[in-house]
């Protein structure tokens, strides 16, 4: 397994600085902090976490680079009312399938005070959406989805993705569960936790595995259905 010593204690301080001083002038003056406390730790983390995840999710993709597993810190302001140029967090993801057509992923977000943890697919494309709906309204696959959802909810988390107010035309749900989930446009779970002490050591890899592993039924259902 690749070596990773944890995120430096300066990482959340840098992110808080971005949040409180979100200008190009400030960022340019702190570019060395960005590289030392954001970029380099992120690359090392992706390598170590990718090795660990591969042991329980064969074929998981981990790309230790920006625009790979590491999301850019620059914000896309073209279609946003928020014109601040930088994100005050670090987003990292691992996925199955081609990135542009990923089936399901494991996500984490380091913010100034919290870590976000998530699993699943935030949105289905036009080809996968009907495949998902067919699976939801199939007795066998809807029952396996119900077990996957229960595995998430028993831990006190929620499953998200509900988008449509009405059942799509051409589908006849057999029960309330199918009626609810056939209106989803994605399927994922996610939550935030305060920074753990493990964040600043190699123990963060195990800390995340402990949170991702119970969500594996949801991930596997998506891979089986959409793959």
C-alpha positions as CSV (number, residue, x, y, z in Angstrom):
1,X,0.0,0.0,0.0
2,X,1.2,3.5,-0.8
3,X,2.4,5.5,2.2
4,X,0.3,8.4,3.5
5,X,0.9,10.2,6.7
6,X,-2.4,12.0,6.9
7,X,-3.5,15.5,6.0
8,X,-1.3,18.2,7.6
9,X,-2.9,20.3,10.4
10,X,-2.4,23.2,8.1
11,X,-4.8,21.8,5.5
12,X,-8.0,23.0,7.3
13,X,-6.3,26.3,8.1
14,X,-5.6,26.8,4.4
15,X,-9.2,25.9,3.5
16,X,-10.5,28.4,6.1
17,X,-8.2,31.0,4.6
18,X,-9.8,30.3,1.2
19,X,-13.3,30.7,2.6
20,X,-12.5,34.0,4.4
21,X,-10.3,35.5,1.6
22,X,-11.7,34.1,-1.6
23,X,-9.8,36.3,-4.1
24,X,-7.2,35.6,-6.7
25,X,-4.8,38.0,-5.1
26,X,-4.9,36.1,-1.8
27,X,-4.7,32.7,-3.5
28,X,-1.7,33.7,-5.6
29,X,0.0,34.9,-2.4
30,X,-0.7,31.5,-0.8
31,X,0.0,29.2,-3.8
32,X,2.8,27.5,-1.9
33,X,0.3,26.6,0.8
34,X,-2.1,25.2,-1.8
35,X,0.7,22.9,-3.1
36,X,2.0,21.8,0.3
37,X,-1.3,21.5,2.2
38,X,-3.9,20.7,-0.5
39,X,-2.4,19.3,-3.7
40,X,0.5,17.1,-2.5
41,X,-1.4,15.5,0.4
42,X,-4.4,14.9,-1.9
43,X,-2.2,13.0,-4.4
44,X,-0.7,10.8,-1.6
45,X,-4.1,10.2,-0.1
46,X,-5.6,9.0,-3.4
47,X,-2.8,6.5,-3.9
48,X,-3.1,5.1,-0.4
49,X,-6.9,5.1,-0.4
50,X,-7.1,3.6,-3.8
51,X,-4.9,0.7,-2.7
52,X,-7.1,0.1,0.3
53,X,-10.4,0.4,-1.5
54,X,-9.2,-2.0,-4.2
55,X,-9.1,-4.8,-1.6
56,X,-12.9,-4.6,-1.1
57,X,-13.9,-3.1,-4.4
58,X,-11.9,-4.8,-7.2
59,X,-11.6,-2.6,-10.3
60,X,-12.1,0.7,-8.4
61,X,-10.4,3.6,-10.2
62,X,-8.1,6.0,-8.4
63,X,-6.3,8.7,-10.3
64,X,-3.9,10.8,-8.1
65,X,-4.1,14.0,-10.1
66,X,-6.3,17.1,-10.5
67,X,-9.2,16.4,-12.9
68,X,-8.7,12.7,-12.0
69,X,-9.7,11.7,-8.5
70,X,-8.9,15.2,-7.2
71,X,-11.5,17.9,-8.2
72,X,-10.2,21.3,-9.2
73,X,-10.1,23.9,-6.5
74,X,-11.1,26.5,-9.1
75,X,-14.9,27.0,-9.3
76,X,-16.8,27.2,-12.6
77,X,-18.5,30.5,-12.2
78,X,-20.0,30.7,-15.7
79,X,-23.5,29.6,-14.7
80,X,-23.4,30.5,-11.0
81,X,-24.5,33.6,-9.1
82,X,-21.7,32.9,-6.7
83,X,-18.6,34.5,-8.4
84,X,-16.0,33.5,-5.8
85,X,-13.2,31.9,-7.8
86,X,-12.2,29.0,-5.4
87,X,-13.8,26.2,-3.5
88,X,-13.2,26.2,0.3
89,X,-12.9,22.4,0.3
90,X,-11.1,19.4,-1.2
91,X,-13.2,16.9,-3.2
92,X,-11.8,13.5,-3.9
93,X,-13.6,10.5,-5.6
94,X,-13.1,6.9,-6.6
95,X,-15.3,5.2,-9.1
96,X,-16.3,2.2,-11.2
97,X,-16.3,2.5,-15.0
98,X,-15.2,5.3,-17.2
99,X,-15.2,8.6,-15.3
100,X,-17.5,10.3,-17.7
101,X,-19.9,7.3,-17.5
102,X,-19.2,6.1,-14.0
103,X,-21.6,3.6,-12.5
104,X,-21.0,4.5,-8.8
105,X,-18.4,6.2,-6.7
106,X,-16.9,6.7,-3.3
107,X,-16.6,10.4,-2.3
108,X,-15.0,12.4,0.4
109,X,-14.9,16.2,1.0
110,X,-12.5,17.9,3.4
111,X,-13.8,21.3,4.5
112,X,-12.5,23.7,7.1
113,X,-14.3,22.0,9.9
114,X,-15.9,18.8,8.5
115,X,-15.3,15.7,6.3
116,X,-18.1,14.7,4.0
117,X,-18.5,11.0,3.1
118,X,-20.6,9.6,0.3
119,X,-21.3,6.6,-1.9
120,X,-23.4,6.2,-5.1
121,X,-24.4,8.1,-8.3
122,X,-25.5,11.7,-8.1
123,X,-27.2,11.5,-11.5
124,X,-28.2,9.1,-14.2
125,X,-27.6,9.9,-17.9
126,X,-30.4,9.5,-20.5
127,X,-29.3,5.9,-21.2
128,X,-29.0,4.7,-17.6
129,X,-32.1,6.4,-16.3
130,X,-34.6,4.0,-18.0
131,X,-32.4,1.1,-17.0
132,X,-32.6,2.2,-13.4
133,X,-36.3,2.7,-13.6
134,X,-36.8,-0.8,-15.0
135,X,-34.8,-2.3,-12.2
136,X,-36.7,-0.4,-9.5
137,X,-40.1,-1.6,-10.9
138,X,-38.8,-5.2,-11.2
139,X,-39.7,-7.3,-8.2
140,X,-36.4,-9.1,-7.7
141,X,-34.1,-6.1,-8.2
142,X,-36.4,-3.7,-6.2
143,X,-36.1,-6.2,-3.3
144,X,-32.3,-6.1,-3.5
145,X,-32.4,-2.3,-3.6
146,X,-34.6,-2.3,-0.5
147,X,-32.0,-4.3,1.3
148,X,-29.3,-1.9,0.2
149,X,-31.3,1.1,1.3
150,X,-31.9,-0.6,4.7
151,X,-28.2,-1.1,5.1
152,X,-27.8,2.7,4.8
153,X,-30.7,3.7,6.9
154,X,-29.9,1.4,9.8
155,X,-26.8,3.4,10.3
156,X,-28.9,6.6,10.6
157,X,-28.1,7.9,7.1
158,X,-30.5,8.8,4.3
159,X,-30.6,7.8,0.6
160,X,-30.9,10.8,-1.8
161,X,-31.7,11.3,-5.4
162,X,-35.5,12.0,-5.5
163,X,-36.1,14.4,-8.3
164,X,-39.5,13.9,-10.0
165,X,-42.8,14.7,-8.4
166,X,-44.7,12.1,-10.4
167,X,-44.2,8.5,-11.5
168,X,-42.7,8.7,-15.1
169,X,-45.1,7.6,-17.9
170,X,-45.0,3.9,-18.8
171,X,-44.2,2.7,-15.3
172,X,-46.6,1.0,-12.8
173,X,-45.0,0.7,-9.4
174,X,-46.3,-2.3,-7.4
175,X,-45.8,-0.7,-4.0
176,X,-44.8,2.5,-2.1
177,X,-41.1,1.6,-2.2
178,X,-41.1,1.3,-6.0
179,X,-43.3,4.4,-6.3
180,X,-40.8,6.4,-4.3
181,X,-37.6,5.3,-6.0
182,X,-38.8,5.3,-9.6
183,X,-38.9,9.1,-9.2
184,X,-35.2,9.3,-8.4
185,X,-32.8,10.8,-10.9
186,X,-29.7,9.6,-9.0
187,X,-29.1,7.3,-6.0
188,X,-26.6,8.1,-3.3
189,X,-26.0,8.6,0.4
190,X,-23.8,11.2,2.1
191,X,-23.2,13.0,5.3
192,X,-20.7,15.3,7.1
193,X,-18.7,14.6,10.3
194,X,-16.4,16.9,12.3
195,X,-12.7,16.4,11.6
196,X,-11.6,13.2,13.4
197,X,-8.2,13.0,15.0
198,X,-7.4,10.3,12.4
199,X,-7.4,13.0,9.7
200,X,-3.9,13.9,10.5
201,X,-2.4,10.4,10.4
202,X,-2.5,7.3,8.2
203,X,-5.5,6.2,10.2
204,X,-7.8,8.3,8.0
205,X,-7.7,5.5,5.4
206,X,-9.2,3.1,7.9
207,X,-11.6,5.7,9.2
208,X,-13.0,6.1,5.8
209,X,-13.1,2.4,5.0
210,X,-15.2,1.9,8.2
211,X,-17.8,4.4,6.8
212,X,-17.7,3.3,3.1
213,X,-17.8,-0.5,3.7
214,X,-21.3,-0.6,5.2
215,X,-22.5,1.3,2.1
216,X,-21.2,-1.4,-0.3
217,X,-24.7,-2.9,-1.0
218,X,-25.8,0.4,-2.5
219,X,-22.7,0.6,-4.6
220,X,-22.9,-3.0,-5.8
221,X,-26.6,-2.6,-6.7
222,X,-25.8,0.3,-8.9
223,X,-22.9,-1.5,-10.6
224,X,-25.0,-4.6,-11.2
225,X,-28.0,-2.6,-12.5
226,X,-26.2,0.0,-14.6
227,X,-23.3,-2.1,-15.7
